[in-house]
């Protein structure tokens, strides 16, 4: 294995950057060329078919079979002209990956020939085998049938030679088995609730759209070194490895010049992204060595989420083309920055208003404050649910250090916006406002556009931060499907806006004028949510104590975090709003527990194997070399000289022996703990057992391996080290 490592290093050092030629210098010339967008639909569809798709996209109307057939014919014609040979329904099962089954366009023709065909029924629905996808007990293995159904709000596209149709994925009995179905439901309910509130201010608002701008962080590792690390291959992270003498201490990687090999990889990714209509905007070096970021212009949330899932797949494929492997794990390397996928979330109206941007007059600014303040209440009331939406085995390693936000949910607003809320609290009395109070309040609200410029600093320790015209949910992990957080965020916002409207309407019915009713309810929320507002250092020990005093929860393990989903009040909210029924919610929570325990199970198996088959033999070999050296020294030197010269070597032999014994003992204990956990039938209880009795052994065993890495001869060490993984390009 040591030779394998050295050979891998030699291969990396001789690596030349892959060639890359951009499609066209002007991105606008080929942007979306592989997407069946509105422009192409107008060309390939009849007016009736085009109108049917537009109505389904914008108003949720149903497309009948006759129209579906017309759309399918136009889509097929376009796809064949662009080199497609197959079609697939593309969906997001609960595996945290995408899924697709490719079918050729061909059907039997006359006299043994074949012809290309594609019908409305094939476009609208397919029946993939659902038996191997996780469902959390919604359906049994022998109940194999599942359905994919076309989502016309996300346009079809061509991936290599396959017409790819974004779809939802449901069971035979109708329950959601994916991320897209509940996301679409959540987007619908927040649209309905936000529109109702907006109509207090503007009757022209007919719909509200949730927007998402994701920021995808990732690591690139040379393929040869990756293949020499079984833990990276099987777990996506290093289970051992001593810190490099230099890593990110100097912050010299952040925003520095992008290495040539990496830059060509990025250009290649962008080229493919643009052809697929993904509006990639930003690329740069991140803080940790070999860590990078890609981010697009914001889009409608469902489409943005599809694009994020698609770009993750594209990046993996293109990374191999450039002899890289990409790591999406939230914490692939100990002691340096992990990777997040910050979700920049906002709401906008059909009239073109971003509800989180201040306007030009007090009325539009009151609308802005209404949504900011209601967001505070939604986060405050649902802090544990929001945490549950982003907590998993990978993110548990990341949160709370190295620029990742802590597990305590708080909202950063900035000093000036916080002062504005304090002024509103003081200005709005419970009684009818005097003319002077109204004037003073309008003047203060009118100041928002000028103060907003000074209140948008980035607080990297805040899990949920207002950044000028949106909220940034920074706690989302890099490997996650954005939909998990978006489902919860949009649902709790819809629920809060419904409550807000109910209270305002009740005051209006009692004779309170509309503006005063809005002010009174907003004041109540401002007072209620003071505890969730925090502009300081989320890493400090003082904040942990202060947060506890404020009544904010601080949960640091996955099983406890996930349990929030099962609280009666949350189950009721999801069910009443139609986002999850009880069966769907229980099923996906069961899936999350199962994914957690299986990932810990895999990591413990991999570590046990590497420890006993790679590390211990290497350490024993070096120990034997030292013993031979000591034996030879005894033959050469006098007794007094030998004791003086061999003392350090003897201590080294003892130290190595101590680490070897500890590794063996802890490995045996870990295996026994795993055996006991494995006989537990209840998934949730088994996950808790893995968390409490198996997971703690991983850092314990790692400690002794990392100590051996510093002792054993470098030429003998079997695995690429951090200084090689992170710095050799």
Secondary structure per residue as TSV (DSSP state, phi and psi in degrees):
chain	resnum	aa	ss	phi	psi
A	1	X	-	360.0	-34.7
A	2	X	H	-61.6	-40.1
A	3	X	H	-64.7	-35.8
A	4	X	H	-62.5	-41.6
A	5	X	H	-64.5	-46.8
A	6	X	H	-66.3	-36.3
A	7	X	H	-65.9	-39.6
A	8	X	H	-62.7	-41.9
A	9	X	H	-63.3	-41.3
A	10	X	H	-62.9	-40.1
A	11	X	H	-63.7	-40.8
A	12	X	H	-64.2	-44.0
A	13	X	H	-63.5	-26.8
A	14	X	T	-94.7	4.0
A	15	X	-	-73.3	135.5
A	16	X	-	-107.3	146.0
A	17	X	-	-61.5	138.8
A	18	X	-	-68.7	148.2
A	19	X	-	-73.1	149.5
A	20	X	-	-146.0	134.5
A	21	X	-	-125.6	122.1
A	22	X	-	-69.2	148.7
A	23	X	S	-53.7	-44.5
A	24	X	-	-164.9	143.9
A	25	X	S	-62.9	-31.8
A	26	X	-	-96.4	108.8
A	27	X	G	-58.7	-34.8
A	28	X	G	-61.3	-20.0
A	29	X	G	-75.0	-23.5
A	30	X	T	-131.0	5.2
A	31	X	T	-60.9	125.8
A	32	X	T	75.6	16.2
A	33	X	T	-64.4	-23.6
A	34	X	T	-104.0	20.9
A	35	X	B	-116.3	134.2
A	36	X	-	-84.4	73.6
A	37	X	-	-90.8	-172.2
A	38	X	H	-59.5	-40.7
A	39	X	H	-59.9	-44.4
A	40	X	H	-74.0	-34.7
A	41	X	H	-62.8	-39.5
A	42	X	H	-62.2	-31.7
A	43	X	H	-80.0	-39.1
A	44	X	H	-101.7	-8.5
A	45	X	S	-114.7	154.7
A	46	X	-	-69.3	164.8
A	47	X	H	-59.9	-38.4
A	48	X	H	-66.5	-43.9
A	49	X	H	-66.9	-41.1
A	50	X	H	-61.9	-44.8
A	51	X	H	-62.4	-36.1
A	52	X	H	-63.9	-41.6
A	53	X	H	-68.0	-42.5
A	54	X	H	-63.8	-41.0
A	55	X	H	-65.5	-40.3
A	56	X	H	-65.4	-38.3
A	57	X	H	-69.8	-44.9
A	58	X	H	-91.0	-28.8
A	59	X	H	-123.1	-1.6
A	60	X	-	73.3	20.7
A	61	X	-	-73.0	159.8
A	62	X	-	-87.5	140.0
A	63	X	-	-96.3	121.7
A	64	X	-	-76.5	169.8
A	65	X	H	-62.3	-39.6
A	66	X	H	-60.9	-45.3
A	67	X	H	-66.8	-38.2
A	68	X	H	-60.6	-39.6
A	69	X	H	-63.3	-42.5
A	70	X	H	-63.1	-43.5
A	71	X	H	-63.7	-42.5
A	72	X	H	-61.2	-40.3
A	73	X	H	-65.1	-43.2
A	74	X	H	-66.2	-41.2
A	75	X	H	-64.2	-41.9
A	76	X	H	-63.8	-44.2
A	77	X	H	-59.4	-45.0
A	78	X	H	-63.8	-44.0
A	79	X	H	-63.8	-44.0
A	80	X	H	-64.8	-38.4
A	81	X	H	-63.1	-24.8
A	82	X	T	-104.2	21.9
A	83	X	T	87.8	8.4
A	84	X	-	-74.2	140.6
A	85	X	-	-118.8	-18.3
A	86	X	E	-133.2	168.5
A	87	X	E	-134.1	157.0
A	88	X	E	-151.6	149.2
A	89	X	E	-91.4	122.3
A	90	X	E	-107.0	123.2
A	91	X	B	-141.2	172.1
A	92	X	-	-118.1	83.6
A	93	X	B	-69.2	177.3
A	94	X	T	-81.6	20.9
A	95	X	T	-86.7	-5.1
A	96	X	S	70.3	20.0
A	97	X	S	-134.4	171.6
A	98	X	-	-93.2	165.2
A	99	X	B	-136.8	148.4
A	100	X	-	-160.4	142.8
A	101	X	-	-126.2	118.9
A	102	X	E	-90.5	134.0
A	103	X	E	-124.1	137.9
A	104	X	E	-71.0	152.8
A	105	X	S	-69.9	-14.0
A	106	X	E	-73.1	145.5
A	107	X	E	-136.2	165.4
A	108	X	E	-65.1	135.1
A	109	X	-	-107.8	-150.9
A	110	X	G	-86.8	146.9
A	111	X	G	54.3	44.0
A	112	X	G	79.8	3.5
A	113	X	-	-85.3	174.7
A	114	X	E	-127.6	154.5
A	115	X	E	-132.8	156.3
A	116	X	E	-81.9	131.0
A	117	X	-	-145.9	150.4
A	118	X	-	-159.3	124.4
A	119	X	-	-112.7	168.7
A	120	X	H	-62.0	-35.3
A	121	X	H	-67.1	-37.0
A	122	X	H	-71.3	-34.2
A	123	X	H	-66.0	-46.6
A	124	X	H	-76.0	-32.5
A	125	X	E	-156.2	143.6
A	126	X	E	-135.8	168.6
A	127	X	-	-125.5	77.0
A	128	X	-	-72.4	154.2
A	129	X	B	-66.7	117.6
A	130	X	-	-96.4	2.5
A	131	X	T	-66.7	-27.8
A	132	X	T	-98.9	1.1
A	133	X	S	-89.6	142.3
A	134	X	-	-65.2	137.9
A	135	X	-	-133.1	-10.4
A	136	X	T	68.3	29.2
A	137	X	T	89.8	2.3
A	138	X	S	-61.2	-37.4
A	139	X	S	-138.6	153.7
A	140	X	-	-88.2	163.1
A	141	X	T	-58.6	-37.9
A	142	X	T	-74.5	-11.6
A	143	X	-	-93.8	78.5
A	144	X	-	-80.4	-20.6
A	145	X	B	-72.0	135.1
A	146	X	E	-138.9	165.7
A	147	X	E	-127.4	136.3
A	148	X	E	-106.5	136.9
A	149	X	E	-130.4	133.7
A	150	X	E	-55.4	134.2
A	151	X	-	-106.0	96.8
A	152	X	T	-69.0	-12.2
A	153	X	T	-76.0	-12.6
A	154	X	S	-119.3	112.9
A	155	X	-	-66.0	148.8
A	156	X	-	-68.1	156.3
A	157	X	E	-148.9	167.1
A	158	X	E	-106.3	122.2
A	159	X	E	-110.4	111.6
A	160	X	T	57.3	-105.1
A	161	X	T	-117.5	25.2
A	162	X	E	-124.4	126.4
A	163	X	E	-70.8	117.8
A	164	X	E	-110.3	122.7
A	165	X	E	-113.7	110.7
A	166	X	E	-62.1	134.1
A	167	X	E	-141.6	164.1
A	168	X	E	-89.3	167.4
A	169	X	E	-137.1	117.0
A	170	X	E	-129.2	161.6
A	171	X	E	-79.5	172.3
A	172	X	T	-58.2	-31.8
A	173	X	T	-92.9	3.2
A	174	X	S	100.8	-5.2
A	175	X	-	-76.4	147.6
A	176	X	B	-70.3	132.1
A	177	X	-	-116.0	17.6
A	178	X	B	-139.8	-173.3
A	179	X	S	-93.6	-31.5
A	180	X	H	-68.1	-41.4
A	181	X	H	-57.9	-54.7
A	182	X	H	-67.5	-27.2
A	183	X	H	-64.3	-45.7
A	184	X	H	-61.0	-37.9
A	185	X	H	-64.6	-44.5
A	186	X	H	-64.1	-39.4
A	187	X	H	-65.6	-33.9
A	188	X	H	-66.9	-44.4
A	189	X	H	-72.4	-33.4
A	190	X	H	-72.5	-32.9
A	191	X	H	-59.0	-50.2
A	192	X	H	-62.9	-46.1
A	193	X	H	-69.2	-43.1
A	194	X	H	-68.8	-37.2
A	195	X	H	-61.4	-42.3
A	196	X	H	-61.2	-39.5
A	197	X	H	-72.1	-40.3
A	198	X	H	-60.1	-30.1
A	199	X	T	-71.7	-10.5
A	200	X	T	-62.2	-28.8
A	201	X	T	-108.5	-31.8
A	202	X	-	-152.0	111.4
A	203	X	T	-69.9	-11.5
A	204	X	T	-79.8	-11.2
A	205	X	-	-73.2	117.0
A	206	X	-	-109.5	-17.6
A	207	X	-	-158.4	156.5
A	208	X	E	-129.3	134.0
A	209	X	E	-112.4	134.2
A	210	X	E	-84.5	135.8
A	211	X	E	-116.2	153.1
A	212	X	E	-138.8	133.7
A	213	X	E	-125.8	105.0
A	214	X	E	-90.1	153.5
A	215	X	E	-122.4	110.2
A	216	X	E	-95.8	110.5
A	217	X	E	-94.3	150.6
A	218	X	E	-163.4	162.1
A	219	X	E	-110.7	146.3
A	220	X	E	-113.2	128.6
A	221	X	E	-123.6	137.6
A	222	X	E	-59.7	138.5
A	223	X	H	-58.5	-39.5
A	224	X	H	-64.3	-41.8
A	225	X	H	-70.4	-38.0
A	226	X	H	-58.6	-45.1
A	227	X	H	-67.7	-18.0
A	228	X	T	-90.6	4.1
A	229	X	-	-122.2	93.4
A	230	X	H	-56.7	-30.3
A	231	X	H	-67.7	-37.3
A	232	X	H	-66.9	-40.8
A	233	X	H	-63.8	-45.4
A	234	X	H	-93.6	-24.1
A	235	X	H	-120.7	-15.6
A	236	X	S	79.6	-0.6
A	237	X	S	-145.9	162.4
A	238	X	-	-83.5	124.1
A	239	X	S	-87.5	-6.9
A	240	X	-	-153.7	164.0
A	241	X	-	138.2	118.4
A	242	X	-	-76.9	146.8
A	243	X	-	-56.8	145.7
A	244	X	-	-71.9	149.4
A	245	X	S	-56.9	-35.6
A	246	X	S	-123.5	129.4
A	247	X	S	-132.8	-97.0
A	248	X	S	-110.7	14.7
A	249	X	T	-57.5	-36.2
A	250	X	T	-88.6	-3.7
A	251	X	-	55.3	27.5
A	252	X	-	-85.2	-7.6
A	253	X	S	-88.1	-28.2
A	254	X	T	-64.9	120.9
A	255	X	T	60.8	17.0
A	256	X	-	-79.3	178.9
A	257	X	-	-60.2	131.4
A	258	X	-	-76.4	127.7
A	259	X	-	-57.3	148.6
A	260	X	H	-57.1	-47.3
A	261	X	H	-60.2	-43.2
A	262	X	H	-68.1	-40.6
A	263	X	H	-62.6	-39.3
A	264	X	H	-68.4	-36.5
A	265	X	H	-60.2	-47.4
A	266	X	H	-61.5	-42.8
A	267	X	H	-62.7	-39.7
A	268	X	H	-64.1	-43.1
A	269	X	H	-61.2	-46.6
A	270	X	H	-61.1	-41.5
A	271	X	H	-57.7	-47.4
A	272	X	H	-67.3	-39.3
A	273	X	H	-62.1	-44.2
A	274	X	H	-63.3	-39.7
A	275	X	H	-62.5	-28.5
A	276	X	T	-96.1	11.9
A	277	X	T	72.9	23.7
A	278	X	-	-95.1	115.2
A	279	X	-	-80.6	64.0
A	280	X	E	-63.9	129.9
A	281	X	E	-117.1	-43.5
A	282	X	E	-120.9	140.3
A	283	X	E	-141.2	140.3
A	284	X	E	-168.0	163.1
A	285	X	E	-70.6	136.9
A	286	X	-	-92.1	-171.9
A	287	X	S	-70.0	-46.8
A	288	X	S	-76.3	150.5
A	289	X	T	-58.6	139.3
A	290	X	T	64.9	16.8
A	291	X	E	-107.6	139.4
A	292	X	E	-140.4	170.9
A	293	X	E	-140.0	145.7
A	294	X	E	-131.5	136.1
A	295	X	E	-145.5	143.6
A	296	X	E	-102.6	175.1
A	297	X	-	-70.0	147.6
A	298	X	-	-64.5	153.1
A	299	X	E	-141.7	173.1
A	300	X	E	-54.5	140.3
A	301	X	H	-60.1	-42.3
A	302	X	H	-65.0	-45.4
A	303	X	H	-65.7	-41.7
A	304	X	H	-61.1	-39.5
A	305	X	H	-67.0	-42.2
A	306	X	H	-58.6	-42.4
A	307	X	H	-66.0	-35.4
A	308	X	H	-66.4	-44.0
A	309	X	H	-63.3	-37.1
A	310	X	H	-70.0	-43.0
A	311	X	H	-67.2	-33.1
A	312	X	H	-62.5	-39.2
A	313	X	H	-69.5	-43.2
A	314	X	H	-59.9	-44.4
A	315	X	H	-63.4	-38.0
A	316	X	H	-62.9	-43.8
A	317	X	H	-66.6	-44.0
A	318	X	H	-72.3	-30.9
A	319	X	H	-57.6	-42.0
A	320	X	H	-65.0	-35.8
A	321	X	H	-60.2	-32.1
A	322	X	T	-100.0	15.5
A	323	X	T	61.5	34.0
A	324	X	E	-112.7	163.1
A	325	X	E	-124.4	140.5
A	326	X	E	-101.3	138.7
A	327	X	E	-113.6	118.3
A	328	X	-	-99.3	-4.8
A	329	X	-	-55.9	141.8
A	330	X	T	-66.6	-24.7
A	331	X	T	-146.9	71.4
A	332	X	S	-73.0	-21.6
A	333	X	S	-130.8	131.8
A	334	X	T	-74.4	139.9
A	335	X	T	88.7	-4.8
A	336	X	S	-128.9	175.8
A	337	X	-	-54.3	138.1
A	338	X	-	-89.8	-174.2
A	339	X	-	-117.3	133.5
A	340	X	B	-115.4	178.0
A	341	X	E	-137.2	76.5
A	342	X	E	-58.3	126.6
A	343	X	E	-98.6	105.3
A	344	X	E	-86.7	112.4
A	345	X	E	-118.8	137.3
A	346	X	E	-150.7	171.4
A	347	X	E	-125.6	138.0
A	348	X	E	-138.2	153.1
A	349	X	E	-96.2	164.4
A	350	X	T	-65.7	-14.7
A	351	X	T	-88.7	3.1
A	352	X	S	91.0	15.3
A	353	X	-	-99.2	125.1
A	354	X	B	-80.7	116.9
A	355	X	T	-70.0	-9.1
A	356	X	T	-108.6	17.2
A	357	X	S	-114.4	135.3
A	358	X	-	-66.9	156.9
A	359	X	-	-105.2	-153.6
A	360	X	S	-106.5	-1.6
A	361	X	S	-149.5	166.1
A	362	X	H	-56.7	-34.4
A	363	X	H	-64.9	-48.0
A	364	X	H	-68.6	-29.8
A	365	X	H	-73.5	-30.3
A	366	X	H	-67.8	-36.1
A	367	X	H	-61.0	-46.0
A	368	X	H	-57.3	-49.1
A	369	X	H	-65.1	-34.6
A	370	X	H	-59.0	-42.3
A	371	X	H	-77.8	-37.3
A	372	X	H	-61.7	-46.0
A	373	X	H	-69.2	-39.5
A	374	X	H	-67.0	-30.6
A	375	X	H	-64.6	-39.6
A	376	X	H	-56.7	-46.1
A	377	X	H	-66.3	-39.3
A	378	X	H	-62.8	-42.2
A	379	X	H	-70.0	-41.9
A	380	X	H	-62.5	-46.6
A	381	X	H	-71.4	-22.8
A	382	X	T	-125.6	29.7
A	383	X	H	-58.3	-40.3
A	384	X	H	-71.3	-33.5
A	385	X	H	-70.5	-40.2
A	386	X	H	-64.5	-39.3
A	387	X	H	-62.8	-44.1
A	388	X	H	-58.4	-32.9
A	389	X	H	-70.3	-16.5
A	390	X	H	-121.2	1.4
A	391	X	-	-93.9	127.2
A	392	X	-	-152.2	-178.6
A	393	X	H	-59.2	-35.8
A	394	X	H	-76.7	-46.6
A	395	X	H	-69.3	-23.4
A	396	X	H	-60.2	-32.9
A	397	X	H	-74.2	-27.4
A	398	X	H	-87.8	-43.3
A	399	X	T	-64.7	137.2
A	400	X	T	102.4	3.0
A	401	X	S	-160.8	164.7
A	402	X	T	50.3	53.9
A	403	X	T	70.4	2.9
A	404	X	-	-88.5	139.6
A	405	X	-	-66.7	160.0
A	406	X	-	-77.9	175.4
A	407	X	S	-75.9	-15.6
A	408	X	S	-75.3	121.2
A	409	X	-	-80.4	120.6
A	410	X	-	-140.8	165.8
A	411	X	E	-119.0	126.5
A	412	X	E	-94.9	123.4
A	413	X	-	-112.1	-18.3
A	414	X	-	90.3	156.1
A	415	X	H	-62.7	-45.8
A	416	X	H	-70.3	-42.0
A	417	X	H	-65.6	-37.3
A	418	X	H	-62.0	-41.4
A	419	X	H	-62.7	-38.2
A	420	X	H	-61.9	-42.3
A	421	X	H	-65.5	-37.0
A	422	X	H	-63.7	-40.3
A	423	X	H	-64.5	-39.9
A	424	X	H	-63.1	-39.8
A	425	X	H	-62.1	-40.3
A	426	X	H	-74.0	-36.6
A	427	X	H	-77.1	-33.4
A	428	X	-	-88.3	112.7
A	429	X	-	-90.1	164.0
A	430	X	S	-73.4	-19.8
A	431	X	S	-94.2	-178.8
A	432	X	-	-62.5	133.3
A	433	X	-	-72.8	142.8
A	434	X	-	-78.0	162.5
A	435	X	H	-56.5	-38.9
A	436	X	H	-64.9	-40.3
A	437	X	H	-63.3	-42.6
A	438	X	H	-62.2	-43.8
A	439	X	H	-63.2	-46.0
A	440	X	H	-61.8	-41.2
A	441	X	H	-67.0	-43.5
A	442	X	H	-62.4	-38.0
A	443	X	H	-63.6	-42.4
A	444	X	H	-67.7	-42.7
A	445	X	H	-64.7	-34.7
A	446	X	H	-64.8	-19.2
A	447	X	T	-78.9	-8.5
A	448	X	H	-56.8	-46.7
A	449	X	H	-56.5	-35.4
A	450	X	H	-78.1	-33.7
A	451	X	H	-82.8	-20.5
A	452	X	H	-62.3	-29.4
A	453	X	T	-64.8	-26.3
A	454	X	T	-101.6	8.7
A	455	X	S	-123.4	21.6
A	456	X	-	-113.4	25.3
A	457	X	-	-60.0	150.3
A	458	X	-	-87.1	122.4
A	459	X	-	-103.6	102.1
A	460	X	T	-68.8	-14.7
A	461	X	T	-94.2	1.6
A	462	X	-	-94.6	129.1
A	463	X	S	-74.5	-21.2
A	464	X	E	-144.6	100.8
A	465	X	E	-121.5	138.6
A	466	X	E	-82.6	127.5
A	467	X	-	-125.9	39.2
A	468	X	S	107.0	-49.4
A	469	X	S	-144.1	20.7
A	470	X	S	-167.1	168.9
A	471	X	E	-107.9	139.4
A	472	X	E	-109.6	112.1
A	473	X	E	-86.5	92.2
A	474	X	T	-79.9	-14.7
A	475	X	T	-78.6	-10.9
A	476	X	-	-63.8	136.4
A	477	X	B	-85.1	157.6
A	478	X	T	-67.5	-28.9
A	479	X	T	-89.4	-6.1
A	480	X	S	-73.2	155.0
A	481	X	-	-80.9	121.5
A	482	X	H	-53.0	-27.3
A	483	X	H	-59.2	-33.1
A	484	X	H	-56.7	-48.0
A	485	X	H	-73.6	-38.0
A	486	X	H	-66.9	-35.6
A	487	X	H	-59.0	-49.7
A	488	X	H	-68.3	-46.1
A	489	X	H	-60.6	-46.9
A	490	X	H	-71.7	-32.0
A	491	X	H	-68.1	-47.5
A	492	X	H	-68.4	-31.0
A	493	X	H	-68.1	-42.2
A	494	X	H	-61.4	-43.7
A	495	X	H	-61.8	-43.0
A	496	X	H	-67.7	-41.8
A	497	X	H	-63.5	-35.9
A	498	X	H	-62.9	-42.9
A	499	X	H	-63.8	-43.1
A	500	X	H	-59.2	-47.9
A	501	X	H	-64.0	-38.7
A	502	X	H	-60.2	-43.1
A	503	X	H	-68.6	-43.2
A	504	X	H	-63.9	-45.5
A	505	X	H	-60.7	-37.1
A	506	X	H	-64.1	-39.8
A	507	X	H	-68.4	-39.3
A	508	X	H	-63.7	-41.1
A	509	X	H	-62.3	-26.9
A	510	X	T	-86.0	0.5
A	511	X	T	107.6	-2.6
A	512	X	-	-74.2	136.7
A	513	X	-	-66.1	151.8
A	514	X	H	-54.8	-51.7
A	515	X	H	-60.8	-41.6
A	516	X	H	-67.6	-36.9
A	517	X	H	-63.1	-43.0
A	518	X	H	-61.9	-46.1
A	519	X	H	-59.9	-42.8
A	520	X	H	-63.5	-44.2
A	521	X	H	-68.9	-38.0
A	522	X	H	-63.6	-39.9
A	523	X	H	-61.3	-43.2
A	524	X	H	-58.7	-42.1
A	525	X	H	-68.1	-41.9
A	526	X	H	-56.5	-44.2
A	527	X	H	-66.8	-42.9
A	528	X	H	-65.3	-29.1
A	529	X	T	-106.2	14.5
A	530	X	G	-57.8	-34.3
A	531	X	G	-68.5	-23.9
A	532	X	G	-85.6	-15.3
A	533	X	B	-82.8	124.7
A	534	X	-	-152.7	123.5
A	535	X	-	-107.1	3.7
A	536	X	S	-95.8	-157.2
A	537	X	-	-83.5	109.3
A	538	X	T	-72.0	-10.3
A	539	X	T	-89.2	-15.5
A	540	X	S	-71.1	149.0
A	541	X	H	-64.4	-31.1
A	542	X	H	-63.9	-37.3
A	543	X	H	-67.1	-37.6
A	544	X	H	-58.7	-45.0
A	545	X	H	-67.1	-43.8
A	546	X	H	-64.8	-41.2
A	547	X	H	-61.2	-41.2
A	548	X	H	-62.5	-41.3
A	549	X	H	-65.7	-30.5
A	550	X	H	-78.9	-9.1
A	551	X	T	86.6	15.4
A	552	X	-	-84.4	138.8
A	553	X	-	-80.9	152.7
A	554	X	-	-138.0	91.4
A	555	X	-	-108.8	128.2
A	556	X	-	-120.0	17.2
A	557	X	S	-138.4	149.7
A	558	X	H	-64.2	-49.9
A	559	X	H	-56.3	-42.3
A	560	X	H	-69.0	-39.6
A	561	X	H	-62.0	-44.8
A	562	X	H	-65.8	-26.2
A	563	X	G	-62.0	-19.4
A	564	X	G	-59.3	-34.0
A	565	X	G	-56.4	-29.1
A	566	X	G	-91.8	2.9
A	567	X	-	-65.0	139.1
A	568	X	H	-55.1	-39.6
A	569	X	H	-66.8	-33.8
A	570	X	H	-75.9	-40.4
A	571	X	H	-59.5	-41.6
A	572	X	H	-63.5	-43.7
A	573	X	H	-61.3	-49.4
A	574	X	H	-59.9	-42.3
A	575	X	H	-68.6	-46.4
A	576	X	H	-65.5	-34.4
A	577	X	H	-84.2	-9.0
A	578	X	T	79.7	21.1
A	579	X	S	-85.8	-46.9
A	580	X	-	-134.7	135.8
A	581	X	-	-85.2	174.3
A	582	X	H	-59.3	-42.2
A	583	X	H	-63.6	-44.2
A	584	X	H	-64.1	-43.6
A	585	X	H	-65.1	-47.6
A	586	X	H	-60.9	-40.4
A	587	X	H	-62.8	-46.9
A	588	X	H	-74.8	-27.3
A	589	X	H	-66.7	-41.3
A	590	X	H	-58.7	-40.8
A	591	X	H	-62.6	-42.0
A	592	X	H	-64.4	-41.6
A	593	X	H	-62.4	-41.9
A	594	X	H	-66.3	-41.4
A	595	X	H	-62.0	-40.6
A	596	X	H	-61.2	-52.2
A	597	X	H	-67.2	-34.8
A	598	X	H	-69.4	-35.1
A	599	X	H	-67.7	-39.5
A	600	X	H	-66.5	-39.6
A	601	X	H	-60.4	-46.6
A	602	X	H	-63.2	-46.0
A	603	X	H	-61.5	-40.0
A	604	X	H	-67.9	-36.7
A	605	X	H	-66.9	-44.6
A	606	X	H	-63.3	-44.9
A	607	X	H	-63.3	-42.0
A	608	X	H	-61.2	-41.6
A	609	X	H	-66.2	-49.3
A	610	X	H	-63.0	-39.8
A	611	X	I	-62.3	-46.9
A	612	X	I	-86.9	-26.6
A	613	X	I	-103.3	-13.7
A	614	X	I	-120.8	-54.8
A	615	X	I	-76.3	-51.6
A	616	X	H	-60.6	-47.6
A	617	X	H	-58.6	-38.3
A	618	X	H	-64.8	-43.5
A	619	X	H	-65.7	-41.1
A	620	X	H	-63.4	-41.2
A	621	X	H	-60.6	-45.4
A	622	X	H	-68.1	-38.2
A	623	X	H	-61.2	-42.1
A	624	X	H	-62.8	-40.1
A	625	X	H	-60.7	-42.5
A	626	X	H	-64.7	-41.5
A	627	X	H	-64.0	-39.7
A	628	X	H	-63.3	-39.6
A	629	X	H	-63.6	-42.9
A	630	X	H	-63.7	-43.3
A	631	X	H	-60.7	-43.0
A	632	X	H	-67.5	-37.7
A	633	X	H	-61.7	-37.6
A	634	X	H	-63.0	-32.1
A	635	X	H	-77.1	-23.4
A	636	X	H	-94.4	-42.5
A	637	X	S	-98.6	159.0
A	638	X	-	-68.8	167.5
A	639	X	H	-58.9	-43.9
A	640	X	H	-66.8	-43.5
A	641	X	H	-65.1	-39.9
A	642	X	H	-60.7	-46.7
A	643	X	H	-61.8	-36.4
A	644	X	H	-72.1	-41.7
A	645	X	H	-84.4	-32.0
A	646	X	H	-92.1	-6.6
A	647	X	H	-57.8	-45.0
A	648	X	H	-65.1	-39.1
A	649	X	H	-66.5	-39.5
A	650	X	H	-61.3	-43.2
A	651	X	H	-63.0	-37.2
A	652	X	H	-65.5	-41.0
A	653	X	H	-61.5	-43.2
A	654	X	H	-63.8	-41.6
A	655	X	H	-63.1	-44.9
A	656	X	H	-61.0	-44.2
A	657	X	H	-60.6	-39.1
A	658	X	H	-63.2	-43.0
A	659	X	H	-67.3	-39.8
A	660	X	H	-62.3	-45.6
A	661	X	H	-62.0	-41.0
A	662	X	H	-65.7	-41.8
A	663	X	H	-61.4	-47.1
A	664	X	H	-62.6	-44.8
A	665	X	H	-65.0	-45.7
A	666	X	H	-70.3	-33.4
A	667	X	H	-62.2	-44.7
A	668	X	H	-62.3	-43.2
A	669	X	H	-63.6	-40.1
A	670	X	H	-64.2	-41.8
A	671	X	H	-64.1	-40.4
A	672	X	H	-65.1	-40.3
A	673	X	H	-63.9	-38.0
A	674	X	H	-66.7	-40.4
A	675	X	H	-60.9	-42.5
A	676	X	H	-66.0	-40.5
A	677	X	H	-66.9	-35.2
A	678	X	H	-67.5	-22.7
A	679	X	T	-84.5	-5.9
A	680	X	-	-74.8	126.0
A	681	X	-	-83.2	-38.0
A	682	X	S	-69.7	123.8
A	683	X	H	-60.6	-42.9
A	684	X	H	-66.3	-43.9
A	685	X	H	-66.4	-36.1
A	686	X	H	-65.5	-41.3
A	687	X	H	-61.3	-41.5
A	688	X	H	-63.1	-40.5
A	689	X	H	-63.6	-42.5
A	690	X	I	-63.1	-40.0
A	691	X	I	-65.4	-42.0
A	692	X	I	-86.5	-33.1
A	693	X	I	-114.4	-20.8
A	694	X	I	-104.6	-49.8
A	695	X	H	-53.9	-40.9
A	696	X	H	-59.7	-22.2
A	697	X	H	-72.2	-25.6
A	698	X	H	-61.8	-51.4
A	699	X	H	-67.9	-29.6
A	700	X	H	-65.2	-47.2
A	701	X	H	-66.8	-40.5
A	702	X	H	-58.7	-39.9
A	703	X	H	-53.6	-47.8
A	704	X	H	-71.5	-35.9
A	705	X	H	-65.1	-43.5
A	706	X	H	-65.0	-32.6
A	707	X	H	-67.6	-40.2
A	708	X	H	-64.1	-34.5
A	709	X	H	-58.6	-33.6
A	710	X	H	-77.2	-17.5
A	711	X	H	-99.8	-46.0
A	712	X	S	-67.7	144.3
A	713	X	-	-49.7	129.0
A	714	X	T	-56.3	-36.4
A	715	X	T	-70.2	-18.9
A	716	X	T	-91.0	-22.3
A	717	X	-	-62.5	127.8
A	718	X	-	-80.9	-19.9
A	719	X	S	-116.0	143.1
A	720	X	-	-54.4	137.6
A	721	X	-	-91.3	168.3
A	722	X	H	-56.7	-41.4
A	723	X	H	-64.5	-21.6
A	724	X	H	-90.6	-43.6
A	725	X	H	-62.6	-38.1
A	726	X	T	-94.9	-14.9
A	727	X	T	-124.3	-23.0
A	728	X	-	-82.2	125.7
A	729	X	-	-120.4	360.0
